[in-house]
């Protein structure tokens, strides 16, 4: 371990240079930027206008009214000059905003970007503008208030326009929250804690290769594709049992001294597809780790074991392992190794909203154990990588332990396919082949791959373990020629909907641990284990403001200015119904076909309503479900004195109605009627499971109860893709326990095979 305590802030991670933006024509860019500008424009008093076409104008009385509301609703409001600067600032004048916008667009799949370009071309013509807006004047030639009205009308229209407006609004919100200097200053958000003290790094001694025209060949007992929660556990178990192990991953290792990253860098280097995966219908945003340590590098420390009703459901499918004492031993073993505990948690405001609100409403709630070695871990930035190394993820715990037992490692290794020997008529896995890409001469990974050493590498192995995650493991099996029809299907994602709430206190929700409490009263709504849990969520600003409802430019800009007084929550659903993953025909990357079913949306809506009740009972002053057409609930101010004739000695008989407040009840009824329908509402997933599911025979799944792929010998899958159905809890602990079980079985097989060879 290498100590770096002297650093006062993380070492910056450079971003790759932007590609030329010639994928859009000049007119397409003009239309897009005009629409982006209308979502979050410069807002000024009419008497101080400097750009009639690109500024949104307020009367002096309107301006004074919004400032007075801001001043009285915030504990630490900006002074008048700062408020004026904040409203007046135009994001398109911010180079960082423009750079991020172009980075997002260049990372959109080619087919989606072409579709967007086509729409921009149509809207950029007089006839197209007439069809799309009812006005012959092209969108980019309209003044700001007209462009804003166009976007508002698209949100309420039919056909493709709600999706287009939602896409443009979402990109604009994300870029603004990432980059606006005044929002970041006034909110008090900092990209790392004041007392930053990075944890020690680990020297993995990654294998290096020289450039060459022929494939480099390496021999080992076991090759593991993927360094995340499943692969890392397998590496430790197998290497400690005396087997030769190599772990490969397409991602790269970032030391604690480089973490947390900026949000732009984290999306680029820590997440699959640069953090920009959308389901094919755009209803669901998919977040998946893709770096050294996998999802365990960016998850939020929550360490919940699968509940009894889930284990029984899996056992009822013939998978008796899950109700055995042995499986519990696996669960306990992985938790003990990481020091999982709920004994050293300091709950922040939103965690206490869950706990205290549930107590007041008679609901069940509890702390969430954390994998933090039995220590307090107040890291609100773990979604951008954990700089303290307090979170015992794969790169901090499992992989260093595997290294000490002899495991070797290759980062930057993109596996093309599993290799098979078919000389005896059946497939026997004998290794993998892929392309290794080095770091540059300065140890960085932001430079073009063509400027770094690349080499084809072939790893020969007795056993191959695929552990590259629910999105990528099935694609690797497909690329390797396997034909089981279940590969890529049965995708569960734990879809969530968010809700933000403002309180009459200064919260700074990005401070403190991310997720330390959960309400479980609604987890079994159908009597079959399908329902919703209520949890706090990550409050890095872009992660909880990206979909905060936008109904007008002024409303949204004023709302997010109050983000330091907000809490954010998720209704996370154990989904009953599934989707699938398949390769993008253009580049082979994961494509997600998933949309929450009517059944699962009912569960999510029940959770959103329950969260609103928790927030109300805990004193929220305004509540925003993430439904674009749904107005926020604004609590009426309490009377400053007793009503005439009302006694104040406690004997008056006047009662606090709590969640029976007629205003709140009426709002909840509207919320229930509105429902969660895309594109008015959208969903997010940070958990993916099931695309190589475990089964008792190949007619029902991809792998056996021992993790063996049914179609081939000596090939295993050991990640969340083998879950028989949704786990209902953060999948990390379940994933690790199953990997522990599979690895111990592989070790027994290797030892038996070794004895057999010795006997021969």
C-alpha positions in Angstrom: 0.0 0.0 0.0 1.2 3.5 -0.9 0.2 6.4 1.3 -0.7 9.8 -0.2 -1.9 11.7 2.9 -0.1 14.9 1.9 -2.6 15.7 -0.8 -5.2 18.4 -0.1 -7.4 17.5 -3.1 -7.7 14.6 -5.6 -5.2 14.5 -8.5 -7.2 15.7 -11.5 -8.1 13.2 -14.2 -7.8 14.6 -17.6 -10.6 14.2 -20.1 -10.0 13.0 -23.7 -10.0 15.7 -26.3 -13.3 16.3 -28.0 -13.8 14.9 -31.4 -14.7 17.3 -34.2 -18.3 18.3 -34.0 -18.9 17.8 -37.7 -21.5 15.1 -37.1 -24.0 18.0 -37.1 -24.3 20.7 -39.7 -24.2 24.3 -38.9 -28.0 24.6 -39.0 -28.4 21.6 -36.8 -26.1 23.1 -34.2 -28.0 26.4 -34.4 -31.3 24.7 -33.8 -30.0 22.6 -31.0 -28.2 25.4 -29.2 -31.3 27.7 -29.6 -33.4 25.1 -27.9 -30.8 24.5 -25.2 -30.6 28.2 -24.6 -34.4 28.4 -24.1 -34.4 25.7 -21.4 -32.0 27.6 -19.1 -31.5 31.1 -20.6 -30.2 34.4 -19.3 -33.1 36.0 -17.3 -33.1 39.7 -16.7 -35.3 42.7 -15.8 -36.7 44.3 -19.0 -35.0 47.6 -18.3 -31.6 45.9 -18.2 -32.0 43.7 -21.4 -28.8 43.5 -23.6 -29.9 40.8 -26.0 -33.6 40.9 -27.0 -33.5 37.6 -28.8 -31.6 35.4 -26.3 -32.7 36.8 -22.9 -35.9 36.0 -21.0 -37.5 39.2 -19.7 -39.1 39.9 -16.3 -41.0 43.0 -15.2 -39.5 44.8 -12.3 -42.4 43.6 -10.1 -41.9 40.0 -11.2 -38.2 40.2 -10.5 -38.7 41.7 -7.1 -41.3 39.0 -6.2 -39.0 36.1 -7.2 -36.1 37.6 -5.3 -38.3 38.1 -2.2 -39.5 34.5 -2.4 -35.9 33.3 -2.7 -34.8 35.5 0.2 -37.5 34.3 2.6 -37.4 30.6 1.6 -33.7 30.1 2.0 -31.6 29.9 5.2 -28.6 31.3 3.3 -30.0 33.3 0.4 -27.7 35.0 -2.1 -27.5 38.8 -1.8 -29.2 40.8 -4.5 -26.2 41.1 -6.7 -25.3 37.4 -6.6 -29.0 36.6 -7.3 -29.0 38.9 -10.3 -25.7 37.4 -11.6 -27.2 33.9 -11.2 -30.3 34.6 -13.2 -28.5 36.7 -15.8 -25.8 34.0 -16.5 -26.2 32.3 -19.9 -24.9 28.7 -19.9 -24.0 28.9 -23.6 -21.4 31.5 -22.6 -19.7 29.0 -20.3 -17.1 27.0 -22.2 -17.3 24.2 -19.7 -21.0 23.9 -20.3 -20.5 23.8 -24.1 -17.7 21.3 -23.8 -19.8 18.9 -21.7 -22.8 19.3 -24.0 -20.6 18.3 -27.0 -19.1 15.4 -25.0 -22.5 14.1 -24.2 -23.7 14.3 -27.8 -20.5 12.6 -29.2 -21.1 9.7 -26.8 -24.7 9.1 -27.8 -25.0 6.0 -29.9 -24.6 6.8 -33.6 -28.1 5.8 -34.5 -29.6 8.0 -31.8 -27.4 10.9 -32.8 -28.5 10.6 -36.4 -32.1 10.5 -35.4 -31.6 13.7 -33.3 -29.8 15.3 -36.2 -32.7 14.5 -38.5 -35.2 16.1 -36.2 -33.0 19.2 -35.9 -32.8 19.4 -39.7 -36.5 19.2 -40.1 -37.2 21.8 -37.4 -34.6 24.1 -39.0 -36.7 24.5 -42.1 -39.7 26.7 -42.6 -42.0 23.9 -43.4 -40.6 21.7 -40.7 -41.0 24.5 -38.2 -44.6 25.0 -39.2 -45.3 21.3 -38.6 -43.4 21.2 -35.3 -44.4 24.6 -33.8 -47.2 26.1 -35.8 -45.0 28.9 -37.0 -43.1 29.3 -40.3 -40.2 31.1 -38.6 -37.4 28.6 -37.9 -36.9 27.7 -34.3 -33.4 29.2 -34.1 -34.7 32.5 -35.4 -37.4 32.9 -32.7 -36.9 35.0 -29.5 -36.2 33.1 -26.3 -39.7 33.3 -24.8 -41.1 31.8 -28.0 -38.6 29.0 -28.0 -39.4 28.3 -24.3 -43.1 28.1 -25.2 -42.3 25.7 -28.0 -40.5 23.3 -25.7 -43.4 23.6 -23.2 -45.9 22.7 -25.9 -43.8 19.8 -27.1 -43.8 18.4 -23.5 -47.6 18.2 -23.7 -48.0 17.1 -27.3 -48.0 13.6 -28.9 -45.9 11.6 -31.2 -42.1 12.1 -31.0 -42.1 15.7 -29.6 -42.3 14.9 -25.9 -39.3 12.6 -26.3 -37.3 15.2 -28.2 -38.1 17.9 -25.7 -37.3 15.6 -22.8 -33.9 14.7 -24.4 -33.0 18.4 -24.9 -34.2 19.4 -21.4 -32.3 16.5 -19.8 -29.0 17.3 -21.5 -29.3 21.0 -20.6 -30.1 20.3 -17.0 -27.2 17.9 -16.6 -24.7 20.2 -18.2 -25.9 23.2 -16.2 -25.7 21.4 -12.8 -22.3 20.0 -13.7 -20.8 23.3 -14.7 -22.5 26.5 -13.6 -20.0 28.2 -11.3 -22.6 30.4 -9.5 -24.9 27.5 -8.7 -22.0 25.5 -7.3 -20.9 28.5 -5.3 -24.3 29.5 -3.9 -25.2 25.9 -3.1 -22.0 25.4 -1.1 -21.2 22.2 -3.1 -17.6 21.1 -3.2 -16.1 18.4 -5.3 -14.3 16.9 -2.3 -14.4 17.3 1.5 -12.5 20.1 3.3 -10.4 17.6 5.2 -9.5 15.5 2.2 -7.2 12.7 3.1 -6.9 10.0 0.5 -6.5 6.4 1.5 -3.5 4.3 0.5 -3.2 3.0 -3.1 -2.3 -0.6 -4.0 0.4 -1.6 -6.5 -1.3 -4.3 -8.6 1.8 -4.8 -10.8 -0.3 -4.9 -13.9 1.1 -7.1 -16.6 2.6 -5.2 -19.5 3.2 -6.3 -23.1 5.4 -5.1 -26.0 3.9 -4.1 -29.3 4.0 -6.9 -31.8 2.1 -8.4 -34.8 1.5 -11.8 -33.2 -0.7 -12.5 -30.2 1.0 -12.7 -26.9 0.2 -16.0 -25.1 -0.1 -16.3 -21.3 -0.9 -19.5 -19.4 -2.8 -19.8 -16.1 -5.2 -22.1 -14.3 -8.1 -19.7 -14.2 -8.8 -16.5 -16.1 -11.5 -14.2 -14.7 -13.0 -11.6 -17.1 -14.1 -8.7 -14.9 -12.7 -7.2 -11.7 -16.0 -6.3 -10.0 -17.8 -7.8 -7.1 -18.1 -11.3 -8.6 -14.8 -11.5 -10.3 -12.8 -10.1 -7.3 -14.3 -12.6 -4.9 -13.5 -15.5 -7.2 -9.9 -14.2 -7.6 -9.3 -14.2 -3.8 -10.9 -17.5 -3.1 -9.1 -19.3 -6.0 -5.7 -17.8 -5.5 -5.8 -18.4 -1.7 -6.6 -22.1 -2.6 -3.3 -22.3 -4.5 -4.5 -21.9 -8.1 -2.9 -19.6 -10.7 -5.3 -16.8 -11.5 -5.3 -13.9 -13.9 -8.0 -11.1 -13.6 -8.6 -9.0 -16.7 -10.8 -5.9 -17.2 -11.4 -3.4 -19.9 -11.3 -0.6 -17.3 -8.4 0.9 -15.5 -7.4 1.4 -11.9 -7.7 4.8 -10.4 -6.0 5.3 -7.0 -7.7 6.8 -4.0 -5.6 9.9 -4.6 -7.5 10.4 -7.9 -10.9 10.0 -6.3 -13.5 11.3 -6.1 -13.3 12.5 -9.7 -15.1 15.5 -11.1 -18.5 14.4 -12.4 -17.4 14.7 -16.0 -14.3 12.6 -15.5 -16.3 10.0 -13.4 -18.8 9.5 -16.2 -16.0 9.2 -18.7 -13.8 6.7 -16.9 -15.9 5.0 -14.2 -19.2 4.2 -15.9 -20.4 2.1 -18.8 -20.9 4.0 -22.0 -19.8 7.2 -20.2 -22.8 7.0 -17.9 -25.2 7.6 -20.8 -27.1 4.3 -21.3 -30.8 4.7 -22.2 -33.3 2.0 -22.9 -34.4 1.7 -26.5 -37.6 3.6 -25.7 -35.7 6.2 -23.6 -37.9 5.5 -20.6 -35.1 4.2 -18.3 -31.6 5.5 -17.7 -29.1 2.7 -16.9 -26.2 3.4 -14.6 -23.5 0.7 -14.4 -19.9 0.8 -13.2 -17.2 0.1 -15.7 -13.7 0.5 -14.2 -11.2 -1.5 -12.1 -13.3 -2.8 -9.3 -16.5 -2.5 -11.3 -19.7 -1.4 -9.6 -18.1 -1.8 -6.3 -15.9 1.2 -7.0 -18.9 3.6 -7.5 -21.6 2.0 -5.3 -22.8 3.5 -2.1 -21.6 1.0 0.5 -25.1 -0.6 1.2 -24.6 -4.2 2.2 -28.1 -5.9 2.5 -28.4 -9.6 2.4 -31.2 -11.2 0.3 -34.4 -11.6 2.2 -36.0 -15.0 3.0 -38.9 -14.6 0.6 -36.4 -14.1 -2.3 -34.3 -17.1 -1.3 -37.4 -19.2 -1.0 -38.6 -18.1 -4.5 -35.3 -19.2 -5.9 -35.3 -22.5 -4.0 -38.8 -23.1 -5.4 -37.3 -23.0 -8.9 -35.2 -26.0 -7.9 -32.2 -24.0 -6.7 -32.1 -25.4 -3.2 -28.7 -23.8 -2.5 -30.4 -20.5 -1.5 -32.2 -21.9 1.5 -29.2 -23.9 2.8 -26.9 -23.1 5.7 -24.0 -23.2 3.2 -25.4 -20.2 1.3 -25.7 -18.3 4.6 -22.1 -19.1 5.4 -21.2 -17.6 2.0 -23.1 -14.4 2.9 -21.6 -14.2 6.3 -18.1 -14.8 4.9 -18.2 -12.0 2.4 -19.7 -9.6 5.0 -17.2 -10.5 7.6 -14.3 -9.9 5.2 -15.5 -6.4 4.4 -16.4 -5.5 8.0 -20.1 -5.0 7.1 -21.9 -3.4 10.1 -24.6 -0.9 11.0 -22.9 0.0 14.3 -20.9 3.0 13.2 -23.4 4.9 11.1 -24.0 8.6 11.5 -27.3 9.3 9.7 -27.7 12.5 7.8 -30.9 14.5 7.4 -32.6 12.4 4.6 -31.7 9.1 6.4 -33.5 10.4 9.4 -36.5 11.4 7.4 -36.8 7.8 6.5 -36.3 6.5 10.1 -38.2 9.2 12.0 -41.0 9.6 9.4 -41.5 5.8 9.3 -41.8 5.7 13.1 -44.4 8.5 13.1 -46.4 6.7 10.5 -46.1 3.3 12.0 -44.0 1.9 9.2 -41.0 -0.5 9.3 -37.6 1.1 8.8 -34.0 0.2 9.7 -30.4 1.2 9.2 -28.6 -0.2 6.2 -25.3 -2.0 7.0 -22.3 -0.6 5.2 -19.1 -2.4 3.9 -16.8 0.1 5.7 -14.7 -2.2 7.9 -16.8 -1.3 11.0 -15.9 2.4 10.7 -17.9 5.5 10.2 -17.8 6.5 6.5 -19.4 9.9 5.9 -18.5 9.9 2.2 -21.2 11.6 0.0 -19.0 11.3 -3.1 -18.6 7.6 -3.4 -20.6 7.6 -6.7 -17.6 9.5 -8.1 -15.1 7.0 -6.5 -14.1 6.7 -2.9 -11.0 8.8 -2.1 -10.8 7.7 1.6 -10.7 4.0 0.6 -13.0 3.5 3.6 -15.5 1.6 1.4 -14.2 -1.9 1.2 -14.9 -2.4 -2.5 -13.1 -4.9 -4.8 -10.1 -2.6 -5.5 -9.6 -1.9 -1.8 -10.1 -5.3 -0.3 -10.7 -8.4 -2.4 -8.3 -7.7 -5.3 -5.3 -6.7 -3.0 -6.0 -9.9 -1.0 -6.0 -11.9 -4.2 -2.7 -10.2 -5.3 -1.0 -11.2 -2.0 -2.0 -14.8 -2.8 -0.5 -14.6 -6.2 -3.2 -13.4 -8.6 -1.9 -11.5 -11.6 -3.8 -8.6 -13.3 -4.3 -7.0 -16.7 -6.1 -3.6 -17.0 -7.2 -2.2 -20.3 -7.9 -5.6 -21.7 -11.0 -5.9 -23.8 -12.0 -9.5 -24.3 -13.2 -10.4 -27.8 -14.3 -13.9 -27.2 -14.0 -17.1 -25.1 -11.8 -19.7 -26.8 -13.1 -23.3 -27.1 -11.6 -26.7 -28.0 -14.3 -28.7 -29.9 -12.1 -31.6 -30.9 -14.3 -34.1 -28.9 -17.6 -32.8 -30.3 -18.5 -30.5 -27.4 -17.3 -27.1 -26.4 -14.6 -26.9 -23.8 -13.5 -23.4 -22.7 -9.7 -23.1 -23.0 -9.1 -19.4 -22.5 -9.9 -16.0 -23.9 -8.5 -13.6 -26.5 -8.7 -9.9 -26.7 -6.9 -6.6 -27.2 -4.8 -5.0 -24.5 -4.3 -1.2 -24.5 -1.6 0.3 -22.4 -1.6 3.6 -20.5 0.4 6.4 -22.2 4.0 7.2 -21.3 2.8 9.4 -18.4 0.5 6.7 -17.0 -2.7 8.4 -18.3 -5.6 6.9 -20.2 -7.2 10.0 -21.7 -5.0 10.0 -24.8 -6.2 8.3 -28.0 -5.8 4.5 -28.0 -4.0 4.8 -31.3 -1.2 6.7 -29.5 -0.7 3.9 -26.9 0.6 0.4 -27.2 -1.9 -2.2 -28.3 -1.4 -5.9 -28.5 -3.6 -8.9 -29.0 -3.3 -11.2 -26.0 -4.4 -14.9 -25.7 -4.8 -16.3 -22.3 -4.9 -20.1 -22.1 -6.7 -21.4 -19.0 -8.2 -24.6 -17.5 -11.2 -22.6 -16.3 -12.8 -19.4 -17.6 -15.0 -17.3 -15.4 -17.1 -14.6 -17.0 -17.8 -11.8 -14.5 -18.2 -8.7 -16.6 -21.6 -7.7 -15.3 -25.2 -8.2 -16.3 -24.9 -6.0 -19.4 -21.6 -7.4 -20.8 -21.5 -11.0 -19.7 -24.3 -12.1 -22.1 -22.7 -10.1 -24.9 -19.4 -12.0 -24.4 -21.2 -15.3 -24.5 -23.0 -14.3 -27.7 -19.7 -13.1 -29.3 -18.2 -16.5 -28.4 -20.9 -18.3 -30.4 -23.2 -19.6 -27.6 -26.8 -20.0 -28.7 -28.8 -20.5 -25.5 -32.0 -18.4 -26.1 -32.0 -17.2 -22.5 -28.7 -15.4 -23.0 -29.4 -11.6 -22.6 -33.0 -12.1 -21.6 -34.7 -11.9 -18.2 -33.2 -8.5 -17.5 -34.3 -7.1 -14.1 -33.2 -3.5 -13.2 -34.9 -2.5 -10.0 -36.4 0.6 -11.6 -36.7 3.7 -9.5 -38.5 7.0 -9.5 -37.1 10.0 -7.6 -38.7 12.6 -5.4 -37.0 15.8 -4.1 -38.2 17.7 -1.1 -37.2 21.0 0.4 -37.0 21.7 4.1 -36.7 24.8 6.2 -33.1 24.1 7.1 -29.7 24.1 5.5 -29.0 20.4 4.6 -26.3 20.1 2.0 -27.4 16.6 1.2 -24.1 15.7 -0.6 -22.5 15.7 2.9 -22.5 12.6 5.0 -23.1 8.9 4.0 -25.3 8.4 0.9 -27.7 5.6 1.9 -27.9 4.4 5.5 -31.6 3.7 6.1 -34.5 2.0 4.3 -38.3 1.7 4.8 -39.5 -1.8 4.0 -43.3 -1.5 4.7 -44.1 -1.6 0.9 -41.8 -4.4 -0.3 -44.4 -7.1 -0.7 -47.4 -5.3 -2.3 -48.6 -8.3 -4.3 -48.1 -11.0 -1.6 -45.4 -12.6 -3.9 -42.4 -10.5 -2.9 -42.9 -7.7 -5.5 -43.0 -4.2 -4.2 -41.0 -1.1 -3.4 -38.4 0.1 -0.8 -38.0 3.7 0.2 -34.5 4.9 0.4 -32.3 8.1 0.4 -30.4 8.6 -2.8 -27.1 10.0 -4.0 -27.0 13.8 -3.8 -24.1 14.7 -6.0 -26.0 17.7 -7.7 -26.3 16.3 -11.2 -27.4 12.9 -9.8 -30.5 14.3 -8.1 -31.3 17.4 -10.2 -30.9 15.9 -13.7 -34.6 15.2 -13.9 -36.0 17.7 -11.4 -39.2 18.8 -13.1 -38.9 21.6 -15.7 -42.0 23.5 -16.5 -40.4 26.8 -17.2 -36.9 28.3 -17.3 -37.5 30.6 -14.3 -39.2 27.9 -12.2 -36.4 25.4 -12.7 -33.6 27.9 -12.2 -35.2 29.1 -8.9 -35.9 25.6 -7.7 -32.3 24.3 -8.1 -31.0 27.4 -6.3 -32.6 25.9 -3.2 -30.8 22.6 -3.7 -28.8 23.0 -0.5 -32.1 22.7 1.4 -33.3 19.6 -0.5 -33.4 15.9 0.3 -33.7 13.4 -2.5 -35.3 9.9 -2.3 -35.9 6.9 -4.4 -38.8 4.4 -4.6 -36.8 1.3 -5.7 -38.9 -1.6 -7.0 -38.3 -5.3 -7.1 -39.5 -5.7 -10.6 -41.7 -8.7 -11.7 -41.4 -8.1 -15.4 -38.3 -8.1 -17.5 -36.4 -6.8 -20.5 -33.3 -7.9 -22.4 -29.8 -6.8 -23.5 -28.3 -7.3 -26.9 -25.4 -5.8 -28.9 -25.6 -2.5 -30.7 -25.4 -3.4 -34.4 -23.0 -0.5 -35.0 -20.4 -1.0 -32.2 -21.4 -4.1 -30.3 -22.0 -2.2 -27.0 -24.9 -3.1 -24.7 -28.4 -2.1 -25.9 -31.2 -2.2 -23.3 -34.7 -3.2 -24.3 -36.6 -2.4 -21.1 -39.6 -0.4 -20.0 -41.2 -0.7 -16.5 -44.5 -2.6 -16.9 -47.9 -1.4 -15.8 -47.6 -3.7 -12.8 -44.2 -2.5 -11.8 -45.1 1.2 -12.3 -48.0 0.7 -9.8 -45.4 -0.4 -7.2 -43.2 2.5 -8.0 -46.1 5.0 -7.7 -47.1 3.5 -4.3 -43.5 4.2 -3.2 -43.5 7.8 -4.5 -46.7 8.5 -2.6 -45.3 6.9 0.5 -42.1 9.0 0.3 -44.2 12.1 -0.1 -45.9 11.2 3.1 -42.6 10.7 4.9 -41.4 14.1 3.7 -44.7 15.8 4.7 -44.7 14.4 8.2 -41.0 15.4 8.6 -41.8 19.0 7.7 -41.0 19.4 4.0 -42.0 22.8 2.7 -42.2 21.7 -1.0 -42.3 18.3 -2.6 -41.5 17.5 -6.2 -42.2 14.0 -7.6 -40.2 13.5 -10.9 -43.3 13.8 -13.1 -43.1 16.7 -15.4 -46.8 17.5 -15.5 -47.3 17.1 -11.8 -47.3 20.4 -9.8 -45.2 20.4 -6.6 -46.9 20.4 -3.3 -46.3 23.6 -1.4 -47.1 23.6 2.3 -49.1 26.6 3.5 -47.2 28.7 6.1 -48.3 28.1 9.7 -50.3 30.9 11.2 -48.2 33.2 13.2 -50.7 33.3 16.1 -53.8 31.5 17.4 -57.0 31.9 15.5 -59.7 34.1 17.2 -61.3 32.2 20.0 -58.9 29.3 19.9 -57.3 28.3 23.2 -53.5 27.6 23.3 -53.3 25.7 26.6 -53.6 22.3 24.9 -57.3 21.9 25.9 -58.8 23.4 22.7 -59.3 20.1 21.0 -57.6 21.4 17.8 -55.4 18.5 16.4 -52.6 18.3 14.0 -54.0 16.5 11.0 -50.5 15.4 9.8 -50.8 13.6 6.4 -54.6 14.1 6.6 -54.1 17.7 5.8 -56.8 18.3 3.2 -54.5 20.2 0.9 -52.0 17.4 1.0 -54.7 14.7 0.5 -56.0 16.5 -2.5 -52.5 16.7 -4.0 -51.8 13.0 -3.4 -55.1 12.2 -5.2 -53.9 14.2 -8.2 -50.5 12.4 -8.0 -52.2 9.0 -8.0 -54.4 10.0 -11.0 -51.5 11.4 -12.9 -49.5 8.2 -12.4 -46.1 7.3 -13.9 -46.3 7.3 -17.7 -43.4 7.8 -20.0 -42.4 10.4 -21.2 -44.2 12.4 -18.5 -42.2 10.4 -16.0 -39.0 8.4 -16.5 -37.0 5.9 -14.5 -33.5 5.1 -13.4 -31.7 1.8 -12.7 -28.4 1.3 -10.9 -28.9 -2.5 -10.4 -29.0 -4.9 -13.3 -29.6 -8.7 -12.9 -30.7 -11.9 -14.6 -29.4 -11.9 -18.2 -27.5 -15.3 -17.7 -29.8 -16.6 -15.1 -29.2 -19.7 -13.0 -31.5 -22.7 -13.6 -31.9 -26.4 -13.0 -31.7 -27.2 -16.7 -30.7 -25.5 -20.0 -34.3 -25.1 -21.0 -34.8 -22.5 -18.3 -31.5 -20.6 -18.0 -27.9 -20.1 -18.9 -25.9 -21.6 -16.0 -26.2 -24.5 -13.6 -26.6 -24.1 -9.8 -22.8 -24.4 -9.7 -22.4 -21.4 -12.2 -21.4 -23.6 -15.1 -22.6 -22.5 -18.5 -24.9 -25.2 -19.8 -23.5 -25.1 -23.4 -19.8 -25.6 -22.6 -17.4 -27.3 -20.2 -15.0 -25.3 -17.9 -16.9 -22.0 -18.6 -18.6 -20.2 -15.7 -20.5 -17.0 -15.0 -20.1 -15.3 -11.6 -21.9 -12.0 -11.4 -25.4 -10.6 -10.9 -26.4 -11.7 -14.4 -27.0 -15.2 -13.0 -29.6 -14.1 -10.4 -32.8 -16.2 -11.0 -34.9 -13.0 -10.6 -34.5 -9.6 -9.0 -32.8 -9.7 -5.6 -34.9 -6.9 -4.2 -31.9 -5.4 -2.4 -28.6 -3.9 -3.6 -27.1 -6.9 -5.4 -23.5 -6.6 -4.1 -23.7 -9.0 -1.2 -25.8 -11.6 -3.0 -23.4 -11.3 -6.0 -20.4 -11.8 -3.8 -21.9 -14.7 -1.9 -22.8 -16.6 -5.1 -19.3 -15.9 -6.5 -17.8 -17.3 -3.3 -19.9 -20.5 -3.7 -19.0 -20.8 -7.4 -15.3 -20.2 -6.8 -15.1 -22.9 -4.0 -16.7 -25.4 -6.4 -14.2 -24.5 -9.2 -11.4 -25.0 -6.7 -12.7 -28.4 -5.8 -12.9 -29.4 -9.4 -9.4 -28.2 -10.2 -8.0 -30.2 -7.3 -9.9 -33.3 -8.4 -8.7 -32.9 -12.0 -5.1 -32.4 -10.7 -5.3 -35.6 -8.7 -6.7 -37.4 -11.7 -3.9 -36.2 -14.0 -1.4 -37.2 -11.4 -2.9 -40.7 -11.1 -2.7 -41.1 -14.9 
